[in-house]
Amino acid sequence: MSLRKKTISGMFWSFADYAGNQFVQFIIGTILARLLTPNDYGVVGMVMVFIIISHTFVDFGFSQALIRKFVVDQKDYSTVFFFNMSISTMIYFIIILISPFIGSYFHEKEMVPVLKVLSLIIIIDSFIIVQKVILIKKIDFKLQAKLSMTANIFSGIIGILLAYYGYGVWSIVYRTVLNSIFLSTLFWIFTKWKLTFEFSFDSLKEMFNFGSKLLISNLLNNVCNNVNYFIIGKYFSLNELGFYTRADQFESLFSINLTQTIQRVSYPALSSMQEDINQLKYGFKTIIKLTMFISFTLMFGLAAVAKPMVLTLIGEKWLGCIEYLQLLCFANVLNPLQALNLNILNVKGRSDLYLKLEIIKKLLIIPVVIVGITLGIKAMIIVMIVNSVIAYYINAFYSGKLIAYPIKEQFKDILPSFVLSLTVGIIVFICGKILPLSTILILIIQIFLGLVLTVLFSEIVKLNEFMEIKKMAIELINYKND
């Protein structure tokens, strides 16, 4: 199969994994939000910050090191497996030891047992890092899509039943842990990789040179990306943290998951082009234009329908999350673009530059902390919007130098999608304001109008990104029929 067809197939199954799982997550999250309170989500939101940060150590940057490496043998895979298992176990026991101090710092004793149980996913998830890498290197996401969907559905059903019978915050905790257990079990059953008892310090050293810089970068990134949870958890009520957590979850359905979907397909594909600058630039340029068309469309659309969507799906008790959701859509709309530019640094083997840029950008977190503490959550998110633009400029400036794709050219490439999507978003938002109908009817009309206008305007101006998506869809259909 050609690289293009392989990539298109990978994009399809990666999107199927993303879309299918996010649909399941969306349905489960909506039901749970109706059964639980903002306070429950506040507790879990605070605890998940520590889980996310700890997860950084589990991977240790070795996944990307393995993906980038042209020739990988069984000894490399086994070495990574045993190293990651050892690190994850050590991290788990460290969290157990410090959990009472964390609960005391945030004046929330309920956090302690929740943190102890949720931390189990750190160990459980480390069991399948190698299997995921093998499938990613093959740009094979079909199996991943099926397994993650299965785990999501079964764990979601259990979580909903627990919430219905009054388990409160523990329904989210058990659902999260069970999802990791189900997924790990399925991966071991259905993937072909067999563990061998081998360990190579030479292999570890080789990957450590590349992965350690990514570890520090990812650690800084995760800490700074979640500093808002620390601020809200410390200086505001759990209810406010619950509103922010729910808004972030809605927005993350599109921004973070779209970023991860594109990254996991584009990275191995771009890595295979790393020796040909012209081919690499063309591939990167195409991916950026397509990704940002999707990102602008989804994020501006979500901001436009935020109020009727929240009221329809999870009710008036969540009114406090609407403005947070709208602002977060603008704060994170450039996330895929930032991530793709950082991908180029890794593709070219410049994890040292990746680390330097991450350290420089972390200085931007200072105004976020100050504004969050002094002026409140909304002001904090507005500063995050400004920071996202600055961070993109820094990433694009250096990646552009490596492949002769300057930021001015990037901006020119994504501007048509930005203008079209923003225009549609404004029209949809105004429509929701003036229609004297029930909330659910307004939501349905807004979604339909947004889809129609996006397709209509794209066809009228012959937007290249839209045309390319149509072409890829046709190629994929033809490929599936062959």
C-alpha positions as a printed NumPy array, in Angstrom:
array([[  0.   ,   0.   ,   0.   ],
       [  1.364,   3.469,  -0.876],
       [  2.22 ,   5.91 ,   1.913],
       [ -0.616,   8.218,   0.821],
       [ -3.218,   5.432,   0.888],
       [ -1.799,   4.102,   4.14 ],
       [ -1.99 ,   7.572,   5.664],
       [ -5.543,   8.15 ,   4.405],
       [ -6.613,   4.78 ,   5.796],
       [ -4.866,   5.609,   9.052],
       [ -6.594,   8.996,   9.143],
       [ -9.952,   7.311,   8.624],
       [ -9.519,   4.769,  11.399],
       [ -7.863,   7.283,  13.68 ],
       [-10.833,   9.579,  13.128],
       [-13.202,   6.635,  13.6  ],
       [-11.427,   5.902,  16.875],
       [-11.618,   9.574,  17.818],
       [-15.174,  10.222,  16.661],
       [-16.614,   6.942,  17.896],
       [-14.985,   7.105,  21.289],
       [-15.746,  10.768,  21.744],
       [-19.373,  10.101,  20.857],
       [-19.464,   7.377,  23.509],
       [-17.626,   9.627,  25.988],
       [-20.011,  12.453,  25.158],
       [-23.11 ,  10.322,  25.804],
       [-21.686,   8.831,  29.001],
       [-20.453,  12.225,  30.224],
       [-23.83 ,  13.8  ,  29.534],
       [-25.692,  11.13 ,  31.51 ],
       [-23.217,  11.295,  34.378],
       [-23.425,  15.107,  34.486],
       [-27.191,  14.834,  34.929],
       [-26.774,  12.318,  37.754],
       [-23.807,  13.967,  39.514],
       [-23.018,  17.446,  40.843],
       [-20.427,  20.113,  39.941],
       [-18.772,  19.312,  43.284],
       [-18.213,  15.666,  42.188],
       [-16.58 ,  16.834,  38.962],
       [-14.489,  19.311,  40.937],
       [-12.942,  16.546,  43.051],
       [-12.129,  14.362,  40.029],
       [-10.882,  17.353,  38.032],
       [ -8.371,  18.22 ,  40.742],
       [ -7.185,  14.632,  41.146],
       [ -6.77 ,  14.053,  37.387],
       [ -4.183,  16.837,  37.255],
       [ -1.809,  14.697,  39.311],
       [ -2.609,  11.612,  37.219],
       [ -1.876,  13.443,  33.96 ],
       [  1.42 ,  14.821,  35.262],
       [  2.457,  11.41 ,  36.607],
       [  1.594,   9.787,  33.265],
       [  4.397,  11.804,  31.685],
       [  6.983,   9.751,  33.584],
       [  5.385,   6.459,  32.569],
       [  6.038,   6.988,  28.86 ],
       [  9.371,   8.775,  29.442],
       [  9.384,   9.977,  25.833],
       [ 10.21 ,   6.449,  24.645],
       [  7.06 ,   6.077,  22.537],
       [  8.141,   8.817,  20.146],
       [ 11.71 ,   7.541,  20.216],
       [ 10.476,   4.112,  19.077],
       [  8.175,   5.581,  16.421],
       [ 10.96 ,   7.716,  14.957],
       [ 13.51 ,   4.871,  14.946],
       [ 13.704,   3.168,  11.552],
       [ 14.763,  -0.293,  12.752],
       [ 13.223,  -1.518,  16.009],
       [ 13.748,  -5.04 ,  17.312],
       [ 12.224,  -7.174,  20.058],
       [ 14.968,  -6.184,  22.488],
       [ 14.021,  -2.491,  22.096],
       [ 10.359,  -3.205,  22.793],
       [ 11.049,  -5.42 ,  25.812],
       [ 13.472,  -2.884,  27.254],
       [ 10.881,  -0.115,  27.026],
       [  8.204,  -2.36 ,  28.535],
       [ 10.199,  -3.301,  31.634],
       [ 11.553,   0.208,  32.134],
       [  8.107,   1.804,  31.885],
       [  6.588,  -0.79 ,  34.202],
       [  9.255,  -0.091,  36.83 ],
       [  8.823,   3.671,  36.586],
       [  5.012,   3.507,  36.73 ],
       [  5.086,   1.306,  39.85 ],
       [  7.501,   3.682,  41.559],
       [  5.353,   6.715,  40.646],
       [  2.237,   4.991,  42.006],
       [  3.765,   4.414,  45.442],
       [  5.097,   7.979,  45.552],
       [  1.556,   9.272,  44.955],
       [  0.226,   7.017,  47.724],
       [  2.785,   8.502,  50.136],
       [  2.115,  12.156,  49.29 ],
       [ -1.682,  11.929,  48.861],
       [ -2.451,  13.039,  52.477],
       [ -0.358,  16.18 ,  51.958],
       [ -2.17 ,  16.938,  48.687],
       [ -5.566,  16.605,  50.379],
       [ -4.402,  18.845,  53.22 ],
       [ -3.061,  21.508,  50.852],
       [ -6.38 ,  21.791,  49.014],
       [ -8.419,  21.38 ,  52.236],
       [-10.341,  18.496,  50.676],
       [-10.017,  15.143,  52.478],
       [-12.158,  13.333,  49.866],
       [ -9.335,  13.815,  47.364],
       [ -7.064,  11.387,  49.229],
       [ -8.9  ,   8.049,  48.685],
       [ -9.942,   9.158,  45.169],
       [ -6.319,   9.891,  44.266],
       [ -5.121,   6.554,  45.657],
       [ -7.598,   4.557,  43.571],
       [ -7.355,   6.606,  40.355],
       [ -3.551,   6.364,  40.447],
       [ -3.866,   2.669,  39.606],
       [ -4.364,   3.631,  35.958],
       [ -0.728,   4.801,  35.878],
       [  0.421,   1.188,  36.277],
       [ -2.371,  -0.318,  34.18 ],
       [ -1.766,   1.978,  31.192],
       [  1.975,   1.222,  31.175],
       [  1.161,  -2.384,  30.184],
       [  0.16 ,  -1.367,  26.64 ],
       [  2.593,   1.378,  25.635],
       [  4.557,  -1.004,  23.397],
       [  1.461,  -2.406,  21.683],
       [  0.251,   1.097,  20.868],
       [  3.644,   2.062,  19.418],
       [  3.682,  -1.   ,  17.15 ],
       [  0.257,  -0.151,  15.714],
       [  1.136,   3.537,  15.325],
       [  4.333,   2.688,  13.414],
       [  2.189,   0.67 ,  11.02 ],
       [ -0.32 ,   3.579,  10.816],
       [ -2.886,   0.947,  11.779],
       [ -5.64 ,   2.427,  13.927],
       [ -8.461,   0.059,  12.999],
       [ -7.763,  -2.354,  15.851],
       [ -7.184,   0.478,  18.327],
       [-10.537,   1.985,  17.362],
       [-12.394,  -1.263,  18.009],
       [-10.68 ,  -2.034,  21.31 ],
       [-10.978,   1.448,  22.796],
       [-14.63 ,   1.649,  21.744],
       [-15.387,  -1.67 ,  23.445],
       [-13.629,  -0.647,  26.671],
       [-15.366,   2.737,  26.677],
       [-18.835,   1.27 ,  26.249],
       [-18.563,  -1.378,  28.977],
       [-16.849,   0.901,  31.518],
       [-19.333,   3.666,  30.696],
       [-22.342,   1.447,  31.348],
       [-20.908,   0.442,  34.727],
       [-20.166,   4.081,  35.587],
       [-23.728,   5.154,  34.77 ],
       [-25.203,   2.329,  36.885],
       [-22.988,   3.299,  39.819],
       [-24.   ,   6.968,  39.506],
       [-27.687,   5.986,  39.328],
       [-27.371,   3.991,  42.548],
       [-25.798,   6.892,  44.41 ],
       [-22.055,   6.259,  44.283],
       [-21.416,   9.921,  43.436],
       [-17.806,  10.798,  42.639],
       [-16.818,   7.116,  42.89 ],
       [-18.875,   6.294,  39.807],
       [-16.4  ,   8.399,  37.783],
       [-13.416,   6.888,  39.589],
       [-14.431,   3.254,  39.067],
       [-15.452,   3.937,  35.483],
       [-12.01 ,   5.418,  34.708],
       [-10.079,   2.562,  36.319],
       [-12.255,  -0.113,  34.685],
       [-11.774,   1.506,  31.28 ],
       [ -7.986,   1.151,  31.661],
       [ -8.321,  -2.463,  32.837],
       [-10.624,  -3.425,  29.961],
       [ -8.428,  -1.669,  27.377],
       [ -5.192,  -3.246,  28.624],
       [ -6.767,  -6.697,  28.674],
       [ -8.091,  -6.321,  25.134],
       [ -4.744,  -5.101,  23.806],
       [ -2.939,  -8.103,  25.236],
       [ -5.541, -10.479,  23.798],
       [ -5.788,  -9.021,  20.294],
       [ -2.29 ,  -7.694,  19.476],
       [  0.396, -10.052,  18.211],
       [  3.314,  -8.735,  20.269],
       [  4.797, -11.257,  22.671],
       [  6.832, -10.129,  25.659],
       [ 10.327, -11.595,  26.004],
       [ 12.517, -11.26 ,  29.077],
       [ 15.203,  -9.11 ,  27.488],
       [ 16.708,  -5.84 ,  28.606],
       [ 19.387,  -3.806,  26.836],
       [ 21.139,  -0.885,  28.503],
       [ 22.552,   0.124,  25.107],
       [ 19.03 ,   0.326,  23.68 ],
       [ 17.848,   2.225,  26.763],
       [ 20.72 ,   4.697,  26.477],
       [ 20.042,   5.31 ,  22.789],
       [ 16.353,   6.055,  23.354],
       [ 17.045,   7.957,  26.564],
       [ 19.135,  10.531,  24.682],
       [ 16.092,  11.42 ,  22.575],
       [ 13.268,  10.598,  24.987],
       [ 14.63 ,  12.31 ,  28.107],
       [ 14.36 ,  15.732,  26.478],
       [ 10.797,  14.982,  25.486],
       [ 10.107,  13.822,  29.041],
       [ 11.193,  17.162,  30.492],
       [  9.315,  19.045,  27.756],
       [  6.125,  17.047,  28.265],
       [  6.392,  17.353,  32.033],
       [  6.702,  21.139,  31.823],
       [  3.879,  21.192,  29.318],
       [  1.514,  19.115,  31.459],
       [  2.27 ,  21.069,  34.63 ],
       [  1.742,  24.428,  32.941],
       [ -1.311,  23.298,  30.973],
       [ -2.95 ,  22.245,  34.23 ],
       [ -1.851,  25.147,  36.403],
       [ -5.355,  26.578,  35.973],
       [ -6.725,  23.579,  37.906],
       [ -4.283,  24.274,  40.739],
       [ -5.36 ,  27.934,  40.857],
       [ -9.097,  27.187,  40.764],
       [ -8.782,  24.266,  43.199],
       [ -6.82 ,  26.365,  45.711],
       [ -8.494,  29.777,  45.465],
       [-12.052,  28.991,  44.353],
       [-14.83 ,  26.603,  45.39 ],
       [-15.134,  22.998,  44.225],
       [-18.336,  24.051,  42.442],
       [-16.39 ,  26.549,  40.314],
       [-13.766,  23.885,  39.649],
       [-16.599,  21.544,  38.638],
       [-17.951,  24.119,  36.16 ],
       [-14.481,  24.617,  34.709],
       [-13.849,  20.85 ,  34.534],
       [-17.122,  20.205,  32.703],
       [-16.436,  23.077,  30.261],
       [-12.913,  21.772,  29.668],
       [-14.255,  18.276,  29.003],
       [-16.711,  19.566,  26.409],
       [-14.028,  21.613,  24.685],
       [-11.45 ,  18.81 ,  24.904],
       [-13.741,  16.539,  22.906],
       [-12.609,  18.613,  19.932],
       [ -9.308,  20.373,  20.664],
       [ -7.195,  17.849,  22.57 ],
       [ -8.572,  14.743,  20.898],
       [ -8.347,  16.277,  17.425],
       [ -4.729,  17.206,  18.183],
       [ -3.89 ,  13.687,  19.357],
       [ -5.671,  12.121,  16.401],
       [ -3.758,  14.189,  13.861],
       [ -0.467,  13.836,  15.737],
       [ -0.474,  10.064,  15.968],
       [ -1.099,   9.717,  12.232],
       [  1.072,  12.582,  11.006],
       [  4.148,  11.837,  13.117],
       [  4.992,   8.408,  11.652],
       [  4.006,   9.599,   8.166],
       [  6.182,  12.733,   8.378],
       [  9.012,  10.746,   9.973],
       [  9.158,   8.59 ,   6.852],
       [  9.777,  11.775,   4.786],
       [ 12.432,  13.279,   7.068],
       [ 15.274,  12.928,   4.541],
       [ 13.432,  14.787,   1.73 ],
       [ 12.831,  18.431,   2.768],
       [ 10.587,  19.244,  -0.203],
       [  8.366,  16.218,   0.358],
       [  8.325,  16.884,   4.111],
       [  7.279,  20.501,   3.607],
       [  4.53 ,  19.539,   1.15 ],
       [  3.175,  16.859,   3.49 ],
       [  3.33 ,  19.162,   6.497],
       [  1.684,  22.019,   4.599],
       [ -1.192,  19.765,   3.536],
       [ -1.725,  18.403,   7.045],
       [ -1.747,  21.888,   8.588],
       [ -4.337,  23.243,   6.15 ],
       [ -6.66 ,  20.271,   6.606],
       [ -6.261,  20.162,  10.378],
       [ -6.911,  23.851,  10.939],
       [ -9.975,  23.842,   8.689],
       [-11.407,  21.126,  10.93 ],
       [-10.236,  22.811,  14.146],
       [-11.626,  26.259,  13.273],
       [-14.939,  24.758,  12.145],
       [-15.41 ,  22.629,  15.269],
       [-14.184,  25.105,  17.884],
       [-15.974,  28.214,  16.577],
       [-19.081,  26.106,  16.066],
       [-18.909,  24.773,  19.629],
       [-18.568,  28.307,  21.024],
       [-21.605,  29.395,  18.987],
       [-23.896,  26.605,  20.258],
       [-22.504,  26.413,  23.814],
       [-25.54 ,  27.767,  25.677],
       [-28.344,  25.713,  24.072],
       [-26.08 ,  22.649,  24.075],
       [-25.312,  22.839,  27.809],
       [-28.931,  23.578,  28.764],
       [-30.274,  20.785,  26.552],
       [-27.78 ,  18.099,  27.487],
       [-26.941,  18.573,  31.166],
       [-29.44 ,  21.104,  32.494],
       [-29.571,  24.467,  34.217],
       [-27.437,  23.408,  37.188],
       [-24.469,  23.653,  34.77 ],
       [-25.184,  27.221,  33.573],
       [-21.976,  28.349,  35.252],
       [-19.831,  26.455,  32.734],
       [-21.143,  28.147,  29.548],
       [-18.917,  31.231,  29.468],
       [-15.902,  29.146,  30.474],
       [-16.636,  26.805,  27.571],
       [-16.912,  29.622,  25.023],
       [-13.642,  31.215,  26.135],
       [-11.81 ,  27.87 ,  26.231],
       [-12.787,  27.242,  22.604],
       [-10.815,  30.338,  21.586],
       [ -7.973,  29.562,  23.999],
       [ -7.38 ,  26.093,  22.517],
       [ -8.31 ,  26.455,  18.854],
       [ -4.612,  26.714,  17.898],
       [ -3.566,  23.619,  19.884],
       [ -3.372,  21.343,  16.816],
       [ -1.26 ,  23.92 ,  14.983],
       [  1.153,  24.252,  17.891],
       [  1.471,  20.477,  18.233],
       [  2.098,  19.927,  14.526],
       [  4.888,  22.505,  14.494],
       [  6.491,  20.786,  17.472],
       [  6.172,  17.477,  15.6  ],
       [  8.544,  18.82 ,  12.961],
       [ 11.233,  19.366,  15.592],
       [ 10.941,  15.725,  16.657],
       [ 10.816,  14.484,  13.07 ],
       [ 14.099,  16.296,  12.405],
       [ 15.583,  14.86 ,  15.596],
       [ 15.706,  18.22 ,  17.384],
       [ 14.325,  17.182,  20.745],
       [ 16.954,  19.527,  22.262],
       [ 15.332,  22.514,  20.535],
       [ 11.903,  21.16 ,  21.485],
       [ 12.956,  21.257,  25.141],
       [ 14.417,  24.779,  24.898],
       [ 11.218,  26.137,  23.352],
       [  9.059,  24.469,  25.991],
       [ 11.148,  26.054,  28.756],
       [ 10.916,  29.495,  27.124],
       [  7.148,  29.211,  26.645],
       [  6.608,  28.233,  30.268],
       [  7.424,  31.812,  31.244],
       [  4.036,  32.648,  29.706],
       [  2.371,  30.834,  32.578],
       [  3.357,  33.572,  35.039],
       [  0.692,  36.091,  33.918],
       [ -1.905,  33.284,  33.881],
       [ -1.201,  32.534,  37.552],
       [ -1.193,  36.191,  38.594],
       [ -4.377,  37.062,  36.7  ],
       [ -6.157,  33.908,  37.853],
       [ -5.475,  34.615,  41.514],
       [ -6.24 ,  38.354,  41.371],
       [ -8.932,  38.803,  38.696],
       [-10.726,  35.464,  38.483],
       [-11.272,  32.532,  36.141],
       [-12.634,  34.387,  33.085],
       [ -9.738,  36.839,  33.058],
       [ -7.353,  33.903,  33.402],
       [ -8.78 ,  32.21 ,  30.294],
       [ -8.502,  35.481,  28.309],
       [ -4.786,  35.565,  29.143],
       [ -4.6  ,  31.93 ,  27.992],
       [ -5.981,  33.028,  24.595],
       [ -3.187,  35.589,  24.213],
       [ -0.611,  33.015,  25.337],
       [ -1.773,  30.494,  22.734],
       [ -1.052,  32.965,  19.927],
       [  2.41 ,  33.749,  21.308],
       [  3.192,  30.045,  21.799],
       [  2.175,  29.28 ,  18.219],
       [  4.461,  32.012,  16.911],
       [  7.421,  30.611,  18.867],
       [  6.806,  27.027,  17.656],
       [  6.21 ,  28.011,  14.029],
       [  9.227,  30.312,  13.859],
       [ 11.71 ,  27.519,  14.595],
       [  9.966,  24.65 ,  12.82 ],
       [  9.583,  26.89 ,   9.764],
       [ 13.334,  27.366,   9.638],
       [ 13.963,  23.626,   9.566],
       [ 11.767,  22.968,   6.502],
       [ 11.71 ,  26.413,   4.81 ],
       [  8.074,  27.018,   5.772],
       [  8.05 ,  30.437,   7.496],
       [  5.264,  31.594,   9.793],
       [  4.072,  34.161,   7.232],
       [  3.427,  31.379,   4.725],
       [  1.7  ,  29.243,   7.375],
       [ -0.567,  32.137,   8.347],
       [ -1.446,  32.737,   4.701],
       [ -2.345,  29.054,   4.295],
       [ -4.736,  28.908,   7.279],
       [ -6.302,  32.379,   6.914],
       [ -9.087,  31.328,   4.464],
       [-10.266,  28.584,   6.851],
       [-10.151,  30.979,   9.794],
       [-12.238,  33.65 ,   8.058],
       [-14.807,  31.177,   6.712],
       [-15.236,  29.319,  10.027],
       [-15.42 ,  32.504,  12.107],
       [-18.039,  33.948,   9.755],
       [-20.178,  30.823,  10.004],
       [-19.731,  30.763,  13.793],
       [-20.917,  34.372,  14.158],
       [-23.984,  33.759,  11.991],
       [-24.87 ,  30.623,  13.974],
       [-24.387,  32.442,  17.295],
       [-26.622,  35.37 ,  16.251],
       [-29.241,  32.918,  15.002],
       [-29.337,  31.303,  18.463],
       [-29.807,  34.707,  20.095],
       [-32.765,  35.866,  17.996],
       [-34.814,  32.696,  17.554],
       [-37.849,  32.655,  19.931],
       [-37.908,  28.854,  20.169],
       [-37.245,  26.164,  22.738],
       [-33.614,  25.449,  23.625],
       [-33.496,  22.062,  21.895],
       [-34.971,  23.441,  18.653],
       [-32.464,  26.287,  18.671],
       [-29.611,  23.778,  19.066],
       [-30.849,  21.606,  16.189],
       [-31.309,  24.623,  13.89 ],
       [-27.877,  26.015,  14.791],
       [-26.099,  22.731,  14.047],
       [-27.923,  22.262,  10.74 ],
       [-27.294,  25.876,   9.72 ],
       [-23.596,  25.599,  10.588],
       [-23.145,  22.473,   8.476],
       [-25.015,  23.898,   5.496],
       [-23.183,  27.231,   5.563],
       [-19.758,  25.581,   5.927],
       [-20.336,  23.339,   2.899],
       [-21.999,  26.127,   0.867],
       [-19.317,  28.761,   1.515],
       [-16.524,  26.204,   0.941],
       [-18.   ,  25.223,  -2.419],
       [-18.547,  28.848,  -3.468],
       [-14.955,  29.95 ,  -2.738],
       [-13.514,  26.571,  -3.777],
       [-11.651,  26.255,  -0.485],
       [ -8.69 ,  23.941,  -1.116],
       [ -8.898,  22.307,   2.285],
       [-12.543,  21.354,   1.807],
       [-11.849,  20.044,  -1.693],
       [ -8.938,  17.965,  -0.393],
       [-11.138,  16.425,   2.301],
       [-13.685,  15.481,  -0.378],
       [-10.918,  13.981,  -2.506],
       [ -9.55 ,  11.975,   0.434],
       [-13.045,  10.718,   1.257],
       [-13.543,   9.535,  -2.336],
       [-10.113,   7.842,  -2.366],
       [-10.889,   6.124,   0.908],
       [-14.255,   4.859,  -0.37 ],
       [-12.622,   3.587,  -3.556],
       [ -9.851,   1.95 ,  -1.524],
       [-12.383,   0.199,   0.729],
       [-14.286,  -1.038,  -2.333],
       [-11.156,  -2.45 ,  -4.018]])
